[in-house]
Amino acid sequence: MAAPIGTAGKLASSAKSVLNNGAVRKLRDYAVQVLKDYKSSTVDIFTDARKRPLKATFYVIGLSTVGYLCSKSPDEESFDRALVAASNDMLQVSDLVRNKGADYYLQNLLEMRSKKLLRRMNLGVCSIVWRDNYGSDINLYDSSCKYLKVTWSEFPERIIDVGFHKHWWFLEKAMVDYDVNENEFEGGMVKPQSYQMT
């Protein structure tokens, strides 16, 4: 049911009084001032870009590059996928020709992953996987005490891998010759077996 004209007039006047209230007026004035500041800084950016196009080009290229690298920074799931793929590749190779260093590296990573010790830190353009003292599901006093947490001086020793541009560099480096056993060639050149025809 429609309100009588007199009631509508009272509602309109009460709405005007709310808008003219001191707090609401201050908030409105603040918002208008912020919009004016953003407008003037945007105009200044375009004016400066017209005056110095080379500098503006370098800024645009730099910001675009940083934005592109941030979008390509690998996440924790990509590390898990790369680790499982590397482990599958290693499992398809016989123990006799397996690179012992790569195998040891993968076994340690898989053990830390199963204990939930691996953490990922996103640095924008790259990611770091590091080893924590305790798993994420442990609720002991030691795991929550701030004095027993990993300090910044210990942090470089705990870095497991660095991810940059959708690649995990330490894992890929460890898997370069995963199917070459260096111990196989320690005794010198392996002589081919001679066969005699009889």
C-alpha positions as MATLAB code, in Angstrom:
seq = 'MAAPIGTAGKLASSAKSVLNNGAVRKLRDYAVQVLKDYKSSTVDIFTDARKRPLKATFYVIGLSTVGYLCSKSPDEESFDRALVAASNDMLQVSDLVRNKGADYYLQNLLEMRSKKLLRRMNLGVCSIVWRDNYGSDINLYDSSCKYLKVTWSEFPERIIDVGFHKHWWFLEKAMVDYDVNENEFEGGMVKPQSYQMT';
ca = [
       0.000    0.000    0.000;
       1.397    3.418   -0.990;
       2.341    5.829    1.775;
       0.437    9.125    1.932;
       2.202   12.175    0.487;
       2.766   13.631    3.915;
       4.585   10.510    5.106;
       6.744   10.461    1.952;
       7.718   14.069    2.577;
       8.721   13.224    6.145;
      10.822   10.273    4.912;
      12.584   12.494    2.349;
      13.335   15.159    4.944;
      14.672   12.546    7.395;
      16.896   11.131    4.612;
      18.250   14.642    3.948;
      18.960   15.129    7.626;
      20.878   11.822    7.726;
      22.962   12.920    4.715;
      23.658   16.292    6.310;
      24.742   14.617    9.519;
      28.362   15.449   10.444;
      29.817   11.911   10.268;
      28.177   11.073    6.953;
      29.220   14.429    5.474;
      32.837   13.865    6.565;
      32.828   10.387    5.024;
      31.382   11.746    1.760;
      33.944   14.583    1.674;
      36.758   12.103    2.342;
      35.619    9.839   -0.512;
      35.371   12.809   -2.886;
      38.888   13.948   -1.905;
      40.328   10.453   -2.456;
      38.731   10.290   -5.914;
      40.181   13.715   -6.784;
      43.642   12.581   -5.642;
      43.496    9.418   -7.742;
      42.274   11.417  -10.745;
      45.085   13.972  -10.433;
      47.772   11.288   -9.992;
      46.463    9.391  -13.039;
      46.541   12.583  -15.112;
      50.101   13.239  -13.874;
      51.191    9.740  -14.906;
      49.916   10.184  -18.464;
      51.347   13.708  -18.700;
      54.755   12.487  -17.524;
      54.568    9.548  -19.954;
      54.031   11.969  -22.851;
      56.976   14.108  -21.734;
      59.374   11.152  -21.225;
      58.234    8.233  -23.382;
      61.463    6.225  -22.985;
      61.210    6.240  -19.186;
      57.521    5.315  -19.391;
      58.360    2.459  -21.764;
      60.925    1.054  -19.317;
      58.412    1.266  -16.478;
      55.698   -0.466  -18.496;
      58.086   -3.200  -19.642;
      59.418   -3.684  -16.098;
      55.970   -3.890  -14.530;
      54.754   -6.202  -17.286;
      57.747   -8.489  -16.781;
      57.208   -8.633  -13.025;
      53.497   -9.306  -13.558;
      54.267  -12.076  -16.055;
      56.807  -13.714  -13.730;
      54.381  -13.507  -10.804;
      51.755  -15.288  -12.876;
      54.268  -18.056  -13.730;
      55.492  -18.605  -10.169;
      54.959  -22.306   -9.375;
      52.745  -23.380   -6.510;
      52.878  -26.257   -4.039;
      50.787  -28.535   -6.242;
      53.230  -28.122   -9.126;
      56.078  -29.130   -6.797;
      54.139  -32.242   -5.777;
      53.448  -33.067   -9.423;
      57.114  -32.593  -10.373;
      58.251  -34.713   -7.415;
      55.851  -37.551   -8.254;
      56.843  -37.412  -11.950;
      60.549  -37.542  -11.026;
      59.887  -40.437   -8.666;
      58.022  -42.315  -11.407;
      60.894  -41.712  -13.818;
      63.324  -43.054  -11.227;
      61.193  -46.148  -10.592;
      61.345  -47.087  -14.267;
      65.139  -47.339  -14.110;
      66.907  -50.413  -12.790;
      68.841  -50.178   -9.521;
      72.010  -51.088  -11.412;
      71.985  -47.929  -13.547;
      70.288  -45.532  -11.123;
      72.227  -42.437  -10.111;
      72.696  -42.886   -6.370;
      72.826  -39.134   -5.661;
      69.570  -38.447   -7.500;
      67.927  -41.461   -5.856;
      69.031  -40.323   -2.376;
      67.793  -36.772   -3.096;
      64.380  -38.036   -4.231;
      64.030  -40.432   -1.294;
      64.719  -37.581    1.155;
      62.182  -35.326   -0.570;
      59.527  -38.047   -0.555;
      60.161  -38.766    3.124;
      59.858  -35.058    4.030;
      56.694  -34.823    1.927;
      55.131  -37.827    3.667;
      55.943  -36.300    7.081;
      54.450  -32.953    5.912;
      57.664  -31.072    6.635;
      57.794  -29.195    3.336;
      56.595  -25.595    3.254;
      56.309  -23.192    0.342;
      57.058  -19.489    0.499;
      55.767  -17.333   -2.349;
      58.108  -14.432   -3.121;
      56.071  -13.114   -6.040;
      58.358  -13.829   -8.982;
      59.621  -17.109   -7.495;
      58.752  -19.683   -4.848;
      60.894  -21.412   -2.268;
      60.253  -24.855   -0.814;
      61.886  -25.283    2.571;
      62.005  -27.858    5.365;
      60.289  -27.141    8.667;
      61.017  -28.843   11.997;
      57.558  -30.323   12.464;
      54.691  -31.461   10.280;
      51.694  -29.242    9.752;
      49.416  -31.670   11.624;
      51.513  -31.790   14.841;
      50.195  -29.825   17.824;
      53.045  -30.180   20.278;
      54.345  -27.276   22.319;
      57.635  -27.394   20.423;
      55.859  -26.922   17.088;
      53.970  -23.826   18.241;
      56.570  -22.082   20.422;
      57.915  -19.013   18.650;
      61.357  -19.430   20.220;
      61.776  -22.884   18.710;
      60.708  -21.981   15.179;
      63.154  -21.821   12.287;
      65.154  -18.594   12.466;
      66.229  -16.499    9.505;
      69.868  -17.431   10.076;
      68.967  -21.135    9.691;
      66.713  -20.558    6.714;
      69.307  -20.783    3.875;
      70.320  -24.275    5.067;
      66.707  -25.421    4.933;
      65.954  -24.396    1.351;
      65.008  -27.513   -0.588;
      64.127  -26.053   -3.982;
      63.574  -22.794   -5.832;
      60.708  -22.484   -8.277;
      60.914  -19.909  -11.046;
      58.937  -19.646  -14.284;
      57.027  -22.924  -13.779;
      60.232  -24.895  -13.077;
      61.682  -26.363   -9.893;
      65.380  -25.853  -10.516;
      67.071  -28.058   -7.892;
      64.793  -31.010   -8.673;
      65.409  -30.659  -12.401;
      69.174  -30.416  -11.805;
      69.135  -33.575   -9.676;
      67.273  -35.450  -12.427;
      69.634  -34.556  -15.297;
      71.539  -37.855  -15.264;
      69.265  -39.904  -13.036;
      69.791  -42.984  -15.213;
      73.613  -42.887  -15.110;
      75.287  -44.766  -12.280;
      78.713  -43.194  -11.776;
      79.886  -46.160   -9.692;
      79.528  -48.359  -12.750;
      82.495  -46.647  -14.408;
      84.844  -46.471  -11.401;
      86.920  -49.472  -12.436;
      87.891  -47.881  -15.726;
      86.583  -48.675  -19.150;
      84.230  -51.608  -19.248;
      85.502  -54.089  -21.809;
      82.953  -55.619  -24.079;
      82.634  -59.353  -23.715;
      84.212  -61.182  -26.628;
      82.323  -63.962  -28.236;
      84.112  -66.756  -30.064;
      82.522  -68.546  -32.909;
      82.989  -72.291  -32.657;
];
